[in-house]
Amino acid sequence: MMRIIVFAFFLLIAVIAVIFSLRNFQAISIDLYFTTIQMPLALALTIELFAGIFIGFLVAFMHIIKLKSQNKLLDRKVRHILPPDSR
């Protein structure tokens, strides 16, 4: 039952995204200082969305790596402090 609800939710989001894309298809200019790019507004917003998701994943990945490193360090400290039979 939960799978159907999740599927329906993502299907609804996809339909809203397609409608949004079709309604916002006018061309815009994006100035990149050294050049100017013409593209549809929906495409520009989609690229920005995926760039934001990618940056978020990178930040989360770096945080996970840091936590794993701290976990290994603390595990070594615990192994050093506690004798093997008390664990």
HTML snippet that shows the backbone in 3Dmol.js (N, CA, C, O; Angstrom):
<script src="https://3Dmol.org/build/3Dmol-min.js"></script>
<div id="view" style="width:600px;height:400px;position:relative"></div>
<script>
const pdb = `
ATOM      1  N   MET A   1       0.822  -1.198   0.000  1.00  0.00           N
ATOM      2  CA  MET A   1       0.000   0.000   0.000  1.00  0.00           C
ATOM      3  C   MET A   1       0.865   1.260   0.000  1.00  0.00           C
ATOM      4  O   MET A   1       0.570   2.231  -0.697  1.00  0.00           O
ATOM      5  N   MET A   2       1.951   1.226   0.805  1.00  0.00           N
ATOM      6  CA  MET A   2       2.839   2.392   0.886  1.00  0.00           C
ATOM      7  C   MET A   2       3.529   2.644  -0.459  1.00  0.00           C
ATOM      8  O   MET A   2       3.740   3.793  -0.847  1.00  0.00           O
ATOM      9  N   ARG A   3       3.874   1.580  -1.154  1.00  0.00           N
ATOM     10  CA  ARG A   3       4.517   1.747  -2.469  1.00  0.00           C
ATOM     11  C   ARG A   3       3.592   2.473  -3.438  1.00  0.00           C
ATOM     12  O   ARG A   3       4.040   3.307  -4.225  1.00  0.00           O
ATOM     13  N   ILE A   4       2.310   2.156  -3.379  1.00  0.00           N
ATOM     14  CA  ILE A   4       1.351   2.801  -4.276  1.00  0.00           C
ATOM     15  C   ILE A   4       1.245   4.287  -3.951  1.00  0.00           C
ATOM     16  O   ILE A   4       1.161   5.117  -4.856  1.00  0.00           O
ATOM     17  N   ILE A   5       1.249   4.623  -2.672  1.00  0.00           N
ATOM     18  CA  ILE A   5       1.171   6.025  -2.264  1.00  0.00           C
ATOM     19  C   ILE A   5       2.416   6.782  -2.711  1.00  0.00           C
ATOM     20  O   ILE A   5       2.314   7.891  -3.234  1.00  0.00           O
ATOM     21  N   VAL A   6       3.586   6.193  -2.508  1.00  0.00           N
ATOM     22  CA  VAL A   6       4.843   6.828  -2.927  1.00  0.00           C
ATOM     23  C   VAL A   6       4.877   6.986  -4.441  1.00  0.00           C
ATOM     24  O   VAL A   6       5.271   8.036  -4.950  1.00  0.00           O
ATOM     25  N   PHE A   7       4.464   5.944  -5.164  1.00  0.00           N
ATOM     26  CA  PHE A   7       4.438   6.007  -6.623  1.00  0.00           C
ATOM     27  C   PHE A   7       3.484   7.103  -7.097  1.00  0.00           C
ATOM     28  O   PHE A   7       3.815   7.868  -8.003  1.00  0.00           O
ATOM     29  N   ALA A   8       2.300   7.177  -6.485  1.00  0.00           N
ATOM     30  CA  ALA A   8       1.323   8.203  -6.861  1.00  0.00           C
ATOM     31  C   ALA A   8       1.868   9.601  -6.574  1.00  0.00           C
ATOM     32  O   ALA A   8       1.658  10.523  -7.362  1.00  0.00           O
ATOM     33  N   PHE A   9       2.565   9.761  -5.453  1.00  0.00           N
ATOM     34  CA  PHE A   9       3.152  11.055  -5.113  1.00  0.00           C
ATOM     35  C   PHE A   9       4.184  11.479  -6.159  1.00  0.00           C
ATOM     36  O   PHE A   9       4.155  12.614  -6.635  1.00  0.00           O
ATOM     37  N   PHE A  10       5.098  10.571  -6.517  1.00  0.00           N
ATOM     38  CA  PHE A  10       6.122  10.915  -7.502  1.00  0.00           C
ATOM     39  C   PHE A  10       5.520  11.113  -8.890  1.00  0.00           C
ATOM     40  O   PHE A  10       6.012  11.931  -9.668  1.00  0.00           O
ATOM     41  N   LEU A  11       4.470  10.378  -9.200  1.00  0.00           N
ATOM     42  CA  LEU A  11       3.792  10.579 -10.465  1.00  0.00           C
ATOM     43  C   LEU A  11       3.143  11.958 -10.512  1.00  0.00           C
ATOM     44  O   LEU A  11       3.199  12.642 -11.534  1.00  0.00           O
ATOM     45  N   LEU A  12       2.533  12.361  -9.413  1.00  0.00           N
ATOM     46  CA  LEU A  12       1.943  13.696  -9.324  1.00  0.00           C
ATOM     47  C   LEU A  12       3.001  14.785  -9.489  1.00  0.00           C
ATOM     48  O   LEU A  12       2.783  15.760 -10.209  1.00  0.00           O
ATOM     49  N   ILE A  13       4.141  14.623  -8.828  1.00  0.00           N
ATOM     50  CA  ILE A  13       5.238  15.590  -8.958  1.00  0.00           C
ATOM     51  C   ILE A  13       5.736  15.644 -10.402  1.00  0.00           C
ATOM     52  O   ILE A  13       6.018  16.726 -10.918  1.00  0.00           O
ATOM     53  N   ALA A  14       5.845  14.492 -11.052  1.00  0.00           N
ATOM     54  CA  ALA A  14       6.303  14.457 -12.445  1.00  0.00           C
ATOM     55  C   ALA A  14       5.316  15.167 -13.365  1.00  0.00           C
ATOM     56  O   ALA A  14       5.724  15.908 -14.260  1.00  0.00           O
ATOM     57  N   VAL A  15       4.035  14.948 -13.151  1.00  0.00           N
ATOM     58  CA  VAL A  15       3.017  15.611 -13.980  1.00  0.00           C
ATOM     59  C   VAL A  15       3.065  17.122 -13.768  1.00  0.00           C
ATOM     60  O   VAL A  15       2.982  17.884 -14.731  1.00  0.00           O
ATOM     61  N   ILE A  16       3.197  17.556 -12.531  1.00  0.00           N
ATOM     62  CA  ILE A  16       3.302  18.992 -12.249  1.00  0.00           C
ATOM     63  C   ILE A  16       4.553  19.573 -12.909  1.00  0.00           C
ATOM     64  O   ILE A  16       4.511  20.678 -13.449  1.00  0.00           O
ATOM     65  N   ALA A  17       5.663  18.833 -12.870  1.00  0.00           N
ATOM     66  CA  ALA A  17       6.900  19.308 -13.494  1.00  0.00           C
ATOM     67  C   ALA A  17       6.744  19.435 -15.006  1.00  0.00           C
ATOM     68  O   ALA A  17       7.233  20.398 -15.596  1.00  0.00           O
ATOM     69  N   VAL A  18       6.072  18.481 -15.637  1.00  0.00           N
ATOM     70  CA  VAL A  18       5.864  18.542 -17.091  1.00  0.00           C
ATOM     71  C   VAL A  18       4.969  19.722 -17.445  1.00  0.00           C
ATOM     72  O   VAL A  18       5.248  20.449 -18.398  1.00  0.00           O
ATOM     73  N   ILE A  19       3.903  19.914 -16.688  1.00  0.00           N
ATOM     74  CA  ILE A  19       3.013  21.055 -16.941  1.00  0.00           C
ATOM     75  C   ILE A  19       3.775  22.366 -16.759  1.00  0.00           C
ATOM     76  O   ILE A  19       3.638  23.281 -17.570  1.00  0.00           O
ATOM     77  N   PHE A  20       4.573  22.458 -15.703  1.00  0.00           N
ATOM     78  CA  PHE A  20       5.380  23.657 -15.466  1.00  0.00           C
ATOM     79  C   PHE A  20       6.338  23.903 -16.631  1.00  0.00           C
ATOM     80  O   PHE A  20       6.497  25.037 -17.083  1.00  0.00           O
ATOM     81  N   SER A  21       6.973  22.838 -17.110  1.00  0.00           N
ATOM     82  CA  SER A  21       7.921  22.981 -18.221  1.00  0.00           C
ATOM     83  C   SER A  21       7.223  23.463 -19.484  1.00  0.00           C
ATOM     84  O   SER A  21       7.747  24.316 -20.199  1.00  0.00           O
ATOM     85  N   LEU A  22       6.054  22.926 -19.757  1.00  0.00           N
ATOM     86  CA  LEU A  22       5.344  23.326 -20.970  1.00  0.00           C
ATOM     87  C   LEU A  22       4.826  24.762 -20.883  1.00  0.00           C
ATOM     88  O   LEU A  22       4.742  25.450 -21.901  1.00  0.00           O
ATOM     89  N   ARG A  23       4.484  25.210 -19.699  1.00  0.00           N
ATOM     90  CA  ARG A  23       3.965  26.571 -19.536  1.00  0.00           C
ATOM     91  C   ARG A  23       5.084  27.620 -19.488  1.00  0.00           C
ATOM     92  O   ARG A  23       4.820  28.804 -19.697  1.00  0.00           O
ATOM     93  N   ASN A  24       6.319  27.207 -19.220  1.00  0.00           N
ATOM     94  CA  ASN A  24       7.440  28.144 -19.104  1.00  0.00           C
ATOM     95  C   ASN A  24       8.519  27.829 -20.139  1.00  0.00           C
ATOM     96  O   ASN A  24       9.680  27.600 -19.797  1.00  0.00           O
ATOM     97  N   PHE A  25       8.122  27.822 -21.389  1.00  0.00           N
ATOM     98  CA  PHE A  25       9.070  27.442 -22.432  1.00  0.00           C
ATOM     99  C   PHE A  25       9.660  28.647 -23.150  1.00  0.00           C
ATOM    100  O   PHE A  25      10.365  28.477 -24.144  1.00  0.00           O
ATOM    101  N   GLN A  26       9.392  29.860 -22.674  1.00  0.00           N
ATOM    102  CA  GLN A  26       9.945  31.042 -23.339  1.00  0.00           C
ATOM    103  C   GLN A  26      11.471  31.073 -23.146  1.00  0.00           C
ATOM    104  O   GLN A  26      11.991  30.599 -22.135  1.00  0.00           O
ATOM    105  N   ALA A  27      12.162  31.633 -24.118  1.00  0.00           N
ATOM    106  CA  ALA A  27      13.622  31.688 -24.084  1.00  0.00           C
ATOM    107  C   ALA A  27      14.085  32.818 -23.162  1.00  0.00           C
ATOM    108  O   ALA A  27      13.485  33.891 -23.109  1.00  0.00           O
ATOM    109  N   ILE A  28      15.159  32.544 -22.447  1.00  0.00           N
ATOM    110  CA  ILE A  28      15.781  33.554 -21.598  1.00  0.00           C
ATOM    111  C   ILE A  28      17.259  33.629 -21.934  1.00  0.00           C
ATOM    112  O   ILE A  28      17.820  32.699 -22.514  1.00  0.00           O
ATOM    113  N   SER A  29      17.887  34.737 -21.567  1.00  0.00           N
ATOM    114  CA  SER A  29      19.328  34.905 -21.760  1.00  0.00           C
ATOM    115  C   SER A  29      20.012  34.774 -20.408  1.00  0.00           C
ATOM    116  O   SER A  29      19.594  35.383 -19.423  1.00  0.00           O
ATOM    117  N   ILE A  30      21.065  33.972 -20.374  1.00  0.00           N
ATOM    118  CA  ILE A  30      21.851  33.807 -19.158  1.00  0.00           C
ATOM    119  C   ILE A  30      23.247  34.341 -19.448  1.00  0.00           C
ATOM    120  O   ILE A  30      23.947  33.833 -20.324  1.00  0.00           O
ATOM    121  N   ASP A  31      23.644  35.370 -18.703  1.00  0.00           N
ATOM    122  CA  ASP A  31      24.946  36.007 -18.891  1.00  0.00           C
ATOM    123  C   ASP A  31      25.966  35.313 -17.990  1.00  0.00           C
ATOM    124  O   ASP A  31      25.839  35.339 -16.766  1.00  0.00           O
ATOM    125  N   LEU A  32      26.981  34.692 -18.599  1.00  0.00           N
ATOM    126  CA  LEU A  32      28.039  33.994 -17.861  1.00  0.00           C
ATOM    127  C   LEU A  32      29.336  34.799 -17.847  1.00  0.00           C
ATOM    128  O   LEU A  32      30.414  34.214 -17.750  1.00  0.00           O
ATOM    129  N   TYR A  33      29.259  36.098 -17.938  1.00  0.00           N
ATOM    130  CA  TYR A  33      30.375  37.055 -17.969  1.00  0.00           C
ATOM    131  C   TYR A  33      31.179  36.974 -19.260  1.00  0.00           C
ATOM    132  O   TYR A  33      31.469  38.009 -19.861  1.00  0.00           O
ATOM    133  N   PHE A  34      31.543  35.792 -19.697  1.00  0.00           N
ATOM    134  CA  PHE A  34      32.352  35.665 -20.905  1.00  0.00           C
ATOM    135  C   PHE A  34      31.518  35.303 -22.124  1.00  0.00           C
ATOM    136  O   PHE A  34      31.996  35.411 -23.253  1.00  0.00           O
ATOM    137  N   THR A  35      30.288  34.877 -21.915  1.00  0.00           N
ATOM    138  CA  THR A  35      29.375  34.555 -23.016  1.00  0.00           C
ATOM    139  C   THR A  35      27.939  34.638 -22.519  1.00  0.00           C
ATOM    140  O   THR A  35      27.681  34.674 -21.316  1.00  0.00           O
ATOM    141  N   THR A  36      27.031  34.667 -23.450  1.00  0.00           N
ATOM    142  CA  THR A  36      25.608  34.679 -23.124  1.00  0.00           C
ATOM    143  C   THR A  36      24.959  33.465 -23.769  1.00  0.00           C
ATOM    144  O   THR A  36      25.206  33.153 -24.935  1.00  0.00           O
ATOM    145  N   ILE A  37      24.125  32.786 -22.990  1.00  0.00           N
ATOM    146  CA  ILE A  37      23.463  31.571 -23.473  1.00  0.00           C
ATOM    147  C   ILE A  37      21.963  31.830 -23.542  1.00  0.00           C
ATOM    148  O   ILE A  37      21.385  32.416 -22.627  1.00  0.00           O
ATOM    149  N   GLN A  38      21.343  31.395 -24.618  1.00  0.00           N
ATOM    150  CA  GLN A  38      19.889  31.437 -24.772  1.00  0.00           C
ATOM    151  C   GLN A  38      19.351  30.025 -24.547  1.00  0.00           C
ATOM    152  O   GLN A  38      19.818  29.071 -25.169  1.00  0.00           O
ATOM    153  N   MET A  39      18.370  29.897 -23.657  1.00  0.00           N
ATOM    154  CA  MET A  39      17.741  28.593 -23.428  1.00  0.00           C
ATOM    155  C   MET A  39      16.351  28.809 -22.847  1.00  0.00           C
ATOM    156  O   MET A  39      16.045  29.886 -22.336  1.00  0.00           O
ATOM    157  N   PRO A  40      15.509  27.780 -22.927  1.00  0.00           N
ATOM    158  CA  PRO A  40      14.181  27.892 -22.326  1.00  0.00           C
ATOM    159  C   PRO A  40      14.277  28.006 -20.801  1.00  0.00           C
ATOM    160  O   PRO A  40      15.175  27.438 -20.180  1.00  0.00           O
ATOM    161  N   LEU A  41      13.341  28.746 -20.216  1.00  0.00           N
ATOM    162  CA  LEU A  41      13.318  28.943 -18.776  1.00  0.00           C
ATOM    163  C   LEU A  41      13.230  27.620 -18.033  1.00  0.00           C
ATOM    164  O   LEU A  41      13.917  27.431 -17.029  1.00  0.00           O
ATOM    165  N   ALA A  42      12.400  26.707 -18.506  1.00  0.00           N
ATOM    166  CA  ALA A  42      12.237  25.417 -17.834  1.00  0.00           C
ATOM    167  C   ALA A  42      13.554  24.649 -17.807  1.00  0.00           C
ATOM    168  O   ALA A  42      13.879  24.018 -16.801  1.00  0.00           O
ATOM    169  N   LEU A  43      14.313  24.694 -18.895  1.00  0.00           N
ATOM    170  CA  LEU A  43      15.601  24.005 -18.940  1.00  0.00           C
ATOM    171  C   LEU A  43      16.591  24.641 -17.971  1.00  0.00           C
ATOM    172  O   LEU A  43      17.321  23.934 -17.276  1.00  0.00           O
ATOM    173  N   ALA A  44      16.618  25.956 -17.921  1.00  0.00           N
ATOM    174  CA  ALA A  44      17.521  26.649 -16.996  1.00  0.00           C
ATOM    175  C   ALA A  44      17.185  26.292 -15.549  1.00  0.00           C
ATOM    176  O   ALA A  44      18.089  26.033 -14.754  1.00  0.00           O
ATOM    177  N   LEU A  45      15.906  26.274 -15.201  1.00  0.00           N
ATOM    178  CA  LEU A  45      15.509  25.919 -13.838  1.00  0.00           C
ATOM    179  C   LEU A  45      15.829  24.462 -13.520  1.00  0.00           C
ATOM    180  O   LEU A  45      16.216  24.140 -12.397  1.00  0.00           O
ATOM    181  N   THR A  46      15.668  23.591 -14.498  1.00  0.00           N
ATOM    182  CA  THR A  46      15.991  22.175 -14.292  1.00  0.00           C
ATOM    183  C   THR A  46      17.487  21.992 -14.058  1.00  0.00           C
ATOM    184  O   THR A  46      17.888  21.227 -13.181  1.00  0.00           O
ATOM    185  N   ILE A  47      18.304  22.681 -14.825  1.00  0.00           N
ATOM    186  CA  ILE A  47      19.756  22.602 -14.638  1.00  0.00           C
ATOM    187  C   ILE A  47      20.132  23.119 -13.259  1.00  0.00           C
ATOM    188  O   ILE A  47      20.957  22.514 -12.575  1.00  0.00           O
ATOM    189  N   GLU A  48      19.540  24.223 -12.846  1.00  0.00           N
ATOM    190  CA  GLU A  48      19.821  24.767 -11.511  1.00  0.00           C
ATOM    191  C   GLU A  48      19.371  23.809 -10.417  1.00  0.00           C
ATOM    192  O   GLU A  48      20.052  23.663  -9.402  1.00  0.00           O
ATOM    193  N   LEU A  49      18.239  23.160 -10.612  1.00  0.00           N
ATOM    194  CA  LEU A  49      17.747  22.193  -9.631  1.00  0.00           C
ATOM    195  C   LEU A  49      18.739  21.044  -9.465  1.00  0.00           C
ATOM    196  O   LEU A  49      19.103  20.690  -8.344  1.00  0.00           O
ATOM    197  N   PHE A  50      19.177  20.463 -10.588  1.00  0.00           N
ATOM    198  CA  PHE A  50      20.106  19.341 -10.506  1.00  0.00           C
ATOM    199  C   PHE A  50      21.474  19.766  -9.984  1.00  0.00           C
ATOM    200  O   PHE A  50      22.143  18.988  -9.304  1.00  0.00           O
ATOM    201  N   ALA A  51      21.896  20.987 -10.291  1.00  0.00           N
ATOM    202  CA  ALA A  51      23.154  21.485  -9.730  1.00  0.00           C
ATOM    203  C   ALA A  51      23.040  21.606  -8.212  1.00  0.00           C
ATOM    204  O   ALA A  51      23.973  21.254  -7.491  1.00  0.00           O
ATOM    205  N   GLY A  52      21.911  22.097  -7.726  1.00  0.00           N
ATOM    206  CA  GLY A  52      21.691  22.200  -6.286  1.00  0.00           C
ATOM    207  C   GLY A  52      21.647  20.837  -5.611  1.00  0.00           C
ATOM    208  O   GLY A  52      22.206  20.658  -4.529  1.00  0.00           O
ATOM    209  N   ILE A  53      20.987  19.883  -6.245  1.00  0.00           N
ATOM    210  CA  ILE A  53      20.944  18.521  -5.699  1.00  0.00           C
ATOM    211  C   ILE A  53      22.348  17.935  -5.647  1.00  0.00           C
ATOM    212  O   ILE A  53      22.723  17.309  -4.656  1.00  0.00           O
ATOM    213  N   PHE A  54      23.124  18.133  -6.707  1.00  0.00           N
ATOM    214  CA  PHE A  54      24.494  17.602  -6.761  1.00  0.00           C
ATOM    215  C   PHE A  54      25.356  18.221  -5.664  1.00  0.00           C
ATOM    216  O   PHE A  54      26.102  17.515  -4.985  1.00  0.00           O
ATOM    217  N   ILE A  55      25.255  19.531  -5.493  1.00  0.00           N
ATOM    218  CA  ILE A  55      26.036  20.204  -4.448  1.00  0.00           C
ATOM    219  C   ILE A  55      25.603  19.707  -3.063  1.00  0.00           C
ATOM    220  O   ILE A  55      26.446  19.506  -2.189  1.00  0.00           O
ATOM    221  N   GLY A  56      24.314  19.512  -2.862  1.00  0.00           N
ATOM    222  CA  GLY A  56      23.823  18.977  -1.600  1.00  0.00           C
ATOM    223  C   GLY A  56      24.367  17.586  -1.316  1.00  0.00           C
ATOM    224  O   GLY A  56      24.754  17.287  -0.186  1.00  0.00           O
ATOM    225  N   PHE A  57      24.399  16.730  -2.340  1.00  0.00           N
ATOM    226  CA  PHE A  57      24.962  15.394  -2.170  1.00  0.00           C
ATOM    227  C   PHE A  57      26.449  15.452  -1.840  1.00  0.00           C
ATOM    228  O   PHE A  57      26.935  14.677  -1.016  1.00  0.00           O
ATOM    229  N   LEU A  58      27.174  16.368  -2.482  1.00  0.00           N
ATOM    230  CA  LEU A  58      28.604  16.501  -2.188  1.00  0.00           C
ATOM    231  C   LEU A  58      28.840  16.920  -0.742  1.00  0.00           C
ATOM    232  O   LEU A  58      29.715  16.377  -0.067  1.00  0.00           O
ATOM    233  N   VAL A  59      28.063  17.882  -0.272  1.00  0.00           N
ATOM    234  CA  VAL A  59      28.202  18.340   1.112  1.00  0.00           C
ATOM    235  C   VAL A  59      27.859  17.208   2.077  1.00  0.00           C
ATOM    236  O   VAL A  59      28.568  16.995   3.061  1.00  0.00           O
ATOM    237  N   ALA A  60      26.780  16.483   1.802  1.00  0.00           N
ATOM    238  CA  ALA A  60      26.386  15.364   2.663  1.00  0.00           C
ATOM    239  C   ALA A  60      27.458  14.270   2.643  1.00  0.00           C
ATOM    240  O   ALA A  60      27.765  13.681   3.680  1.00  0.00           O
ATOM    241  N   PHE A  61      28.023  14.001   1.468  1.00  0.00           N
ATOM    242  CA  PHE A  61      29.061  12.975   1.345  1.00  0.00           C
ATOM    243  C   PHE A  61      30.297  13.359   2.156  1.00  0.00           C
ATOM    244  O   PHE A  61      30.886  12.518   2.836  1.00  0.00           O
ATOM    245  N   MET A  62      30.686  14.635   2.080  1.00  0.00           N
ATOM    246  CA  MET A  62      31.851  15.077   2.853  1.00  0.00           C
ATOM    247  C   MET A  62      31.576  14.967   4.348  1.00  0.00           C
ATOM    248  O   MET A  62      32.468  14.607   5.116  1.00  0.00           O
ATOM    249  N   HIS A  63      30.355  15.271   4.764  1.00  0.00           N
ATOM    250  CA  HIS A  63      29.986  15.154   6.176  1.00  0.00           C
ATOM    251  C   HIS A  63      30.006  13.684   6.613  1.00  0.00           C
ATOM    252  O   HIS A  63      30.454  13.379   7.719  1.00  0.00           O
ATOM    253  N   ILE A  64      29.536  12.789   5.775  1.00  0.00           N
ATOM    254  CA  ILE A  64      29.547  11.360   6.097  1.00  0.00           C
ATOM    255  C   ILE A  64      30.974  10.855   6.223  1.00  0.00           C
ATOM    256  O   ILE A  64      31.278  10.089   7.137  1.00  0.00           O
ATOM    257  N   ILE A  65      31.854  11.271   5.320  1.00  0.00           N
ATOM    258  CA  ILE A  65      33.266  10.865   5.385  1.00  0.00           C
ATOM    259  C   ILE A  65      33.884  11.356   6.695  1.00  0.00           C
ATOM    260  O   ILE A  65      34.622  10.618   7.347  1.00  0.00           O
ATOM    261  N   LYS A  66      33.588  12.586   7.077  1.00  0.00           N
ATOM    262  CA  LYS A  66      34.121  13.142   8.333  1.00  0.00           C
ATOM    263  C   LYS A  66      33.616  12.336   9.530  1.00  0.00           C
ATOM    264  O   LYS A  66      34.391  12.023  10.434  1.00  0.00           O
ATOM    265  N   LEU A  67      32.327  11.999   9.544  1.00  0.00           N
ATOM    266  CA  LEU A  67      31.772  11.220  10.651  1.00  0.00           C
ATOM    267  C   LEU A  67      32.367   9.815  10.719  1.00  0.00           C
ATOM    268  O   LEU A  67      32.617   9.298  11.808  1.00  0.00           O
ATOM    269  N   LYS A  68      32.593   9.202   9.567  1.00  0.00           N
ATOM    270  CA  LYS A  68      33.216   7.872   9.554  1.00  0.00           C
ATOM    271  C   LYS A  68      34.633   7.935  10.100  1.00  0.00           C
ATOM    272  O   LYS A  68      35.061   7.042  10.831  1.00  0.00           O
ATOM    273  N   SER A  69      35.359   8.985   9.750  1.00  0.00           N
ATOM    274  CA  SER A  69      36.714   9.160  10.262  1.00  0.00           C
ATOM    275  C   SER A  69      36.696   9.335  11.774  1.00  0.00           C
ATOM    276  O   SER A  69      37.509   8.736  12.478  1.00  0.00           O
ATOM    277  N   GLN A  70      35.776  10.153  12.279  1.00  0.00           N
ATOM    278  CA  GLN A  70      35.661  10.337  13.724  1.00  0.00           C
ATOM    279  C   GLN A  70      35.261   9.038  14.410  1.00  0.00           C
ATOM    280  O   GLN A  70      35.740   8.740  15.504  1.00  0.00           O
ATOM    281  N   ASN A  71      34.388   8.264  13.774  1.00  0.00           N
ATOM    282  CA  ASN A  71      33.962   6.991  14.340  1.00  0.00           C
ATOM    283  C   ASN A  71      35.144   6.023  14.452  1.00  0.00           C
ATOM    284  O   ASN A  71      35.292   5.348  15.471  1.00  0.00           O
ATOM    285  N   LYS A  72      35.982   5.949  13.422  1.00  0.00           N
ATOM    286  CA  LYS A  72      37.159   5.069  13.473  1.00  0.00           C
ATOM    287  C   LYS A  72      38.120   5.506  14.575  1.00  0.00           C
ATOM    288  O   LYS A  72      38.668   4.671  15.293  1.00  0.00           O
ATOM    289  N   LEU A  73      38.321   6.815  14.705  1.00  0.00           N
ATOM    290  CA  LEU A  73      39.208   7.330  15.738  1.00  0.00           C
ATOM    291  C   LEU A  73      38.684   6.971  17.129  1.00  0.00           C
ATOM    292  O   LEU A  73      39.450   6.511  17.977  1.00  0.00           O
ATOM    293  N   LEU A  74      37.400   7.174  17.368  1.00  0.00           N
ATOM    294  CA  LEU A  74      36.817   6.849  18.662  1.00  0.00           C
ATOM    295  C   LEU A  74      36.832   5.343  18.918  1.00  0.00           C
ATOM    296  O   LEU A  74      37.023   4.908  20.053  1.00  0.00           O
ATOM    297  N   ASP A  75      36.632   4.552  17.877  1.00  0.00           N
ATOM    298  CA  ASP A  75      36.689   3.100  18.030  1.00  0.00           C
ATOM    299  C   ASP A  75      38.097   2.658  18.438  1.00  0.00           C
ATOM    300  O   ASP A  75      38.251   1.777  19.284  1.00  0.00           O
ATOM    301  N   ARG A  76      39.114   3.265  17.840  1.00  0.00           N
ATOM    302  CA  ARG A  76      40.489   2.945  18.229  1.00  0.00           C
ATOM    303  C   ARG A  76      40.758   3.327  19.680  1.00  0.00           C
ATOM    304  O   ARG A  76      41.435   2.598  20.405  1.00  0.00           O
ATOM    305  N   LYS A  77      40.219   4.486  20.104  1.00  0.00           N
ATOM    306  CA  LYS A  77      40.400   4.907  21.495  1.00  0.00           C
ATOM    307  C   LYS A  77      39.735   3.924  22.456  1.00  0.00           C
ATOM    308  O   LYS A  77      40.308   3.581  23.491  1.00  0.00           O
ATOM    309  N   VAL A  78      38.547   3.481  22.121  1.00  0.00           N
ATOM    310  CA  VAL A  78      37.834   2.529  22.972  1.00  0.00           C
ATOM    311  C   VAL A  78      38.589   1.211  23.031  1.00  0.00           C
ATOM    312  O   VAL A  78      38.714   0.621  24.105  1.00  0.00           O
ATOM    313  N   ARG A  79      39.084   0.747  21.919  1.00  0.00           N
ATOM    314  CA  ARG A  79      39.838  -0.517  21.907  1.00  0.00           C
ATOM    315  C   ARG A  79      41.118  -0.395  22.730  1.00  0.00           C
ATOM    316  O   ARG A  79      41.552  -1.357  23.362  1.00  0.00           O
ATOM    317  N   HIS A  80      41.707   0.776  22.715  1.00  0.00           N
ATOM    318  CA  HIS A  80      42.937   0.992  23.470  1.00  0.00           C
ATOM    319  C   HIS A  80      42.655   1.060  24.979  1.00  0.00           C
ATOM    320  O   HIS A  80      43.449   0.574  25.785  1.00  0.00           O
ATOM    321  N   ILE A  81      41.529   1.660  25.351  1.00  0.00           N
ATOM    322  CA  ILE A  81      41.197   1.833  26.775  1.00  0.00           C
ATOM    323  C   ILE A  81      40.647   0.555  27.389  1.00  0.00           C
ATOM    324  O   ILE A  81      41.064   0.165  28.480  1.00  0.00           O
ATOM    325  N   LEU A  82      39.707  -0.108  26.697  1.00  0.00           N
ATOM    326  CA  LEU A  82      39.075  -1.291  27.267  1.00  0.00           C
ATOM    327  C   LEU A  82      39.853  -2.551  26.955  1.00  0.00           C
ATOM    328  O   LEU A  82      40.347  -2.706  25.838  1.00  0.00           O
ATOM    329  N   PRO A  83      39.974  -3.451  27.910  1.00  0.00           N
ATOM    330  CA  PRO A  83      40.610  -4.744  27.611  1.00  0.00           C
ATOM    331  C   PRO A  83      39.711  -5.566  26.688  1.00  0.00           C
ATOM    332  O   PRO A  83      38.505  -5.328  26.644  1.00  0.00           O
ATOM    333  N   PRO A  84      40.264  -6.519  25.956  1.00  0.00           N
ATOM    334  CA  PRO A  84      39.481  -7.282  24.971  1.00  0.00           C
ATOM    335  C   PRO A  84      38.320  -8.060  25.578  1.00  0.00           C
ATOM    336  O   PRO A  84      37.300  -8.208  24.906  1.00  0.00           O
ATOM    337  N   ASP A  85      38.411  -8.575  26.832  1.00  0.00           N
ATOM    338  CA  ASP A  85      37.303  -9.381  27.366  1.00  0.00           C
ATOM    339  C   ASP A  85      36.157  -8.548  27.911  1.00  0.00           C
ATOM    340  O   ASP A  85      35.094  -9.110  28.177  1.00  0.00           O
ATOM    341  N   SER A  86      36.306  -7.254  28.092  1.00  0.00           N
ATOM    342  CA  SER A  86      35.221  -6.436  28.631  1.00  0.00           C
ATOM    343  C   SER A  86      34.315  -5.876  27.541  1.00  0.00           C
ATOM    344  O   SER A  86      33.292  -5.265  27.850  1.00  0.00           O
ATOM    345  N   ARG A  87      34.664  -6.067  26.290  1.00  0.00           N
ATOM    346  CA  ARG A  87      33.837  -5.563  25.187  1.00  0.00           C
ATOM    347  C   ARG A  87      32.805  -6.537  24.859  1.00  0.00           C
ATOM    348  O   ARG A  87      32.001  -6.305  23.955  1.00  0.00           O
TER     349      ARG A  87
END
`;
const viewer = $3Dmol.createViewer("view");
viewer.addModel(pdb, "pdb");
viewer.setStyle({}, {cartoon: {color: "spectrum"}});
viewer.zoomTo();
viewer.render();
</script>
